[in-house]
């Protein structure tokens, strides 16, 4: 039996990273018709690990045993900017966790996730500037109007 610790962390953070990338990709693609969507699709595909690791990932998954699974999530978002930024942050944080855990498992993949993280930092800047251009003060929702 494999040690589930690193693979459980990898599984959860890969899912989180891909979900965040997909949300941003779809907003860029369908809401703004922005070519930046293509970069998120490419990043998402970069996260596909070797197929021989699939078994470790699936065997280590323990959704029912996740002690934070029942934590309440934030309800309503105030604007498209809040959705984008929260998903960009989710991606950046997950990429960092994957970078650190892969230092234990495979340094080449650690380097890949570091590159993804820094790419997300740059894309975050581009998206925020684009969002302000496209949505104006509405980009950040009601909070942005008052802040």
Secondary structure, 3 states (H helix, E strand, C coil): CCCHHHHHHHHHHHHHHHHHHHHHHHHHHHHCCCCHHHHHHHHHHHCCCCHHHHHHHHHHCCCCCCCCCCCCCCCCCCCHHHHHHHHHHHHHHHHHHHHHHHHHHCHHHHHHHHHHHHHHHHHHHHHHHHHHHHHHHHHHHHHHHHC
